[in-house]
Amino acid sequence: GAKPGQPQAINQFSASPQSTHIGVLVSAAGSEEHWLYVVEVASGRTVLGPLPRAGIPSWQGETQFAMHRLHAPGPGRTALDKYRDSELALITLPEGGQPVKDEVLPGRAWPGLNPGRDGDVLVRRIPGTERVLVLVGNGVANELALYTGPWSELRNPTMRWTPVVRVEDGVVDYSVRGDTLYAVTHQVAPGQQVLAY
């Protein structure tokens, strides 16, 4: 991770739903390279990290999160290629002496999602349910597509998720409360409008 004595910047942070853990993306000042640290809030202890090429955690509970992970540099990959073809990882924090569980989910391979090389696929468990939202972002575009289905199918590479919001709907943000999805769109109003699904 970081070199001692080198100034560091916090790029982003994300707390687990009950704020027992916090994920922090840190980079050396002026660098585009960053590392993820996960800290247990009560003790201040770092329980995970530094993880290179990690995205900000999308918490699925208090001890599990999904994230984008950039590919490592390698033969045939240019500097720009590191931002393409990101993988979807599901990380489970260590408990009771168990090691960290780091799984790569099918994400990019799920039929019908078509994220393209510059897009990203992320998942978010809907709180209090056994369902998941699958988000597909299109690189630098703000609009996203949302799909849903059972949490139990996350590891199934042939899973066909049910579409909820299409990119053409112009949705740029969303929130879930209970069994309702609220989406902010710029398509149907001169400014922005909130839709409920």
N, C-alpha and C positions, 0 to 999 in steps of 0.2 A: 503494500500500500504506500502510504506517505513516507517521505524521508524526514527524519528528525530535523527540527530547526527550519523546515520549509513552511511558509505560510499556507494555511489550508482554508478552503471556502466550503460552506454547506450549501449545496445546490438545491436540494429538496429534502423534505422529511415526510413521513407518514406514520401515524399512530394506529395501533390495532384497535378494534371496536371498543374495548373497555380500557384502552390506554395502558395495558400492562407492558407492552413492548413498543418501541419506536424504531423505524428504519430511517437511516440518514445516509444520503448520498454526499460524499465528500470528494473534493478534488484539490490538487495543488493549485494555488492561485495562478490564474491564467491558462490552466491546462483544460483540455476537453476530455481527458481521461479521468474517470471517477471510480470510486469504490463504495460499496454498500457495507455499512455497519448496522447491526441490530443490537439495541441496548434494552436490557430489562430495566424498566423505569424504577421500580422499588429499590433495587440494589445499586443501580448505576453500572452494572456489570455488562460488558460487551459479550453477548452470547453467540454472535456470528459475525465474521468479517475479519479482515477486509475481503470482500468479494469483488473481483474485477469484472468489468463489462456488464454490470447489473443495472436493471432499471429500478424505479421506485416501487416498493411493495404494494400490491393490491391485496390487502388482508382478507383472508377467508375465515378468520377466527383469531383467537389470541395467540396461537402458536403455528399458524400456517399462512403462507402468502404465495401469490403468483407474481411473476415478473417477466419482463422481456429480458433476454440476455443477448448481447451482441456477440458475433462470432469472433474468435481469436484470429489475429493475423496469420496468414499462412501462404503457401505457394499459390500463385494465381489470383490472390485477393489483393486489390489495391487499397489505398487508404480510405477511399470512399465506400468500398465494399463492406467495411466493418459495420456500416449503418444499414445494410441490406440483409434480408433473409434472417431477421432475428428469430430466436427460438423462444418458445413459451416454457417456462420452468415453474414447477410447484415445489416450494421449499417448506419442509416441516422442521421446526426448531427442535433441538435436542431436549429430551425430558427423561429424567430418571436414569442418566448415564447412557442413553441411546445416542447414536451418532445423528448428525443432521441428515435428513432424507432429501435428496435433490433429484427430482424426476423431470425429465423432458416430456411434455405432453405433445400430442399430435398437432395441435394448433394449426399450423400452416397447411397441413394435409387434409383437414376436414373438408369433405365435399361441399361445394357451393359457396364457400366463404370468399375465395379468390382475393386474398390480401395483396397480391402482387409482390414484387421483390422489395418495394419500399414500405409496404404496409406492415402493420403489427396486429397480432391477435392476442387478446388478454381475456381472462375469465374473472368473474366475481360471483361468489356464492350469494344468493339472495338470503339475507338474514332470517333465521327462524324457519327455513324451508330446506327441502332436499333438491332445490332447483338452482340453476346457474344461468347467469347472463354471459354471453360470449360477445365481446366487443371487437369490431374490426375497424381499425383506423387506417387511413390511406396516406401514409407518409406525412407530408407537410400540410395536407388539407385538414380543415377543422371538422368537417362532417364525418360522422361515423355510422356504422351499421350495427344493429343489436339483434342477437338471436337468443333463444332460450331452449332449455331442455333439462333432463335430469342430471344432477351432480354425479350420479353413479356412472355416467357415460364419458367422463372426462378422458379416460385412457383409451377409448375406442376410436381407432383411426378412421373408421368408416361411418362415424356418427353424422347424421344429417340433422343439424340444429334447425329449429323452427324460427323463421324470420319474424321479427317484431317491428324493426325500424330499418328502412333502406337508406343508402347514402343519398338518394334523390330526395328524401324527406327533409334534408337540410338540418338534421339534428346535430347540435354542437355540444350539448351537455345533457346530463340526465341524473335522476335520483330515484331511488326505490323506497317507498314507504308502505309497509304491509304488502298487499298483493297488487299495488298500483305502481306503474312506472310513469314518472313525470319526465317529459323531454322538452328541452328548449330548442326551438326551431326558428330559422329566419325565412322559411319558405312561404308561409301563409300570411305574414304581416309585414308592414314596412320596416318595423324594428325587429323585435323578437317576440315569440309567443310560446307559452307553456301548454303542452298537450298532455293529457292523461291517457294511458293505455291500460 
